[in-house]
């Protein structure tokens, strides 16, 4: 094996390894995050998603939207009366937390469900003064509502599935669902607004919405917004508006692709070879003149016997010379054009002679039919000379 082929083989193997790493990283990253990000997302029709709740409220006439661009989170809150944040999977920035606090203080209602998520939620739980603690064994079943807070329609029991319970600081926190020593759902006033905090997302999911009185819980919560404008937070499920640069730089497969592109560039530079064979420029001779083109085109028409085409070109030019100075119709019949030209011209015109000339030109420009005979070269030349003599004398 030559050295050239050995270098190419090593280069190809490096690319294959890096691309394999990117694929494995992408699949592993998707497997780890996919189910968590889908749980609570209105973009998921799977059992842990909340697409059914979104469509139900939308069909009921509520103005329902999704917040998917992190750059406009505070702006979206200004157009929202009730916000569902269901099982968020990424941290809230300090600016987002401050916007939430100000929004609730002005009358917004926040429905927030949190279920641990490996410490990602520490900033928001600390800001809200809440803590999570595990429940052993996990709870799965219907629990009675401790306070008759929602009665249209009545909410008596709520079906839950969770491994966490809540601890919300403050004497104004009202426990609504409890299991064992700690509550699973709490309501707390926040300025002119309200916080509804849950340690379970199950009541709002596609699978859990139909159990017990879960749908009526969601219905009463939707009606608690002062202006009935409802939004679902999708930013913290990973839908941040499609920043490709941030996505590539934050994923192992993105860095693998960057490394692969770097290896490709370095390999091309080290090889020092062209990307294709060199191009040989065609020799440039002297340019042909316009007279040669005219002669070649005339020869083609002569061999084809198409004197009608030549006659048609000359007829059109002759008629324009008659009509243009006086604004006449160059396409009129021979008699009409001759009479109109004679009436407009400042010198006497032989109308019958001009009519005969225009008629002869029309006939010469008419293609010969099957079995017909076209105007010969000599006859066409005489006709053109006749027309030019008239042009020189009159026009």
Number of C-alpha atoms within 10 A of each C-alpha: 5 6 8 9 10 11 13 13 12 11 16 14 11 15 19 13 13 20 17 15 17 22 17 14 18 17 13 14 14 13 11 11 13 14 13 18 22 22 25 31 29 24 17 17 16 18 17 22 26 28 19 21 18 21 14 14 16 14 11 9 10 17 14 19 17 18 20 20 16 20 12 12 17 17 12 17 21 12 13 22 24 28 27 21 22 30 27 27 25 15 17 19 12 12 10 18 17 13 17 20 18 17 22 22 16 16 18 27 28 25 20 20 22 23 23 21 13 8 12 14 20 17 15 18 16 11 12 16 12 15 17 20 14 14 15 9 9 11 18 12 12 16 17 16 18 14 12 10 14 16 11 11 12 13 22 20 19 22 21 23 16 21 19 24 27 24 20 23 12 10 7 12 17 17 20 19 20 17 14 9 10 18 20 25 25 20 19 18 16 20 15 12 22 21 21 19 26 26 26 25 23 28 24 28 26 22 16 22 22 15 17 20 22 22 21 22 23 17 19 17 18 22 16 16 20 14 14 16 17 24 23 22 25 25 23 20 25 19 17 16 14 11 10 10 9 11 14 15 13 11 14 19 24 20 17 23 19 16 16 19 14 12 17 16 12 13 15 14 10 10 12 9 9 8 7 6 7 7 6 6 6 6 5 6 6 5 6 8 8 9 9 10 11 11 10 12 11 15 12 12 14 14 9 9 15 19 22 22 15 15 24 18 11 16 20 15 12 18 20 16 14 22 19 11 12 12 11 17 16 18 12 13 13 20 16 16 22 24 17 17 21 17 13 15 15 9 9 10 18 12 18 13 12 20 18 14 19 21 15 16 24 17 16 23 23 15 17 15 8 6 6 8 10 18 20 14 13 9 11 20 13 11 17 18 12 12 19 14 12 16 13 8 9 14 12
